[in-house]
Amino acid sequence: MATRRGPRFKECRRFGVNVYGHPKALKRVKKDQRQKKMSEYGTQLLEKQKLRAYYNLLERQFVRYYDRARKQEGVTGENMLKLLECRLDNLVYRIGFANSIRQARQMVNHGHILVNGKRCDIPSANVKVGSTVTLKEGSRANEMYKKNFQELKTFDLPYIEKNFDGFEGTLTRLPERSELPLEINETLIVELYSK
């Protein structure tokens, strides 16, 4: 299985946004650093790379999400963000079991996560509305997972309902664009792919 293995903090500094969620990612950013003047294509490409880094996707996977979003009714950019937001690894991160999307992906791969009571070890699995994502019974004793879920309470998002006693979260509805905690201009990405 292929994953992104590039220098993460360097990528965050290039984007100017902490896409990996690590507290020290933007520590070495120079305040008075001059920005290069970018072409229209350059800004579109940067937005695409930023969104790919947020969700830890390779180009081929990303193009598939764009194609699926284009075939749906509604605004293509918003459809793509909704599809990406409903990935299992992302929901594990948003619920608060993991403190980064990479850790969430590893938790899913190692079988710590149940979807509607069944084990699912595919990070890109699409979670449907009304599905419950639960931490496996045996994994609840792990101090790191317990601390992440109960103490950090990373995101309080209106489309995710959490049950702290049962170590679970439910996707109640599809998210609205205004509710997503992303600093992305998705119209630039759509313009890039529609050329």
Salt bridges, closest charged atoms under 4 A:
GLU11 OE2 - ARG4 NH2 2.64
GLU47 OE2 - LYS50 NZ 3.13
GLU59 OE1 - LYS48 NZ 2.77
GLU59 OE1 - ARG52 NH1 3.24
ASP67 OD1 - ARG70 NH2 3.32
GLU85 OE2 - ARG94 NE 2.50
ASP89 OD2 - ARG87 NH2 3.05
ASP89 OD2 - ARG105 NH1 3.43
ASP121 OD2 - ARG119 NH2 3.70
GLU137 OE1 - ARG140 NH1 3.51
GLU143 OE2 - LYS146 NZ 3.68
GLU179 OE2 - ARG173 NH2 2.70
GLU186 OE1 - ARG177 NE 2.99
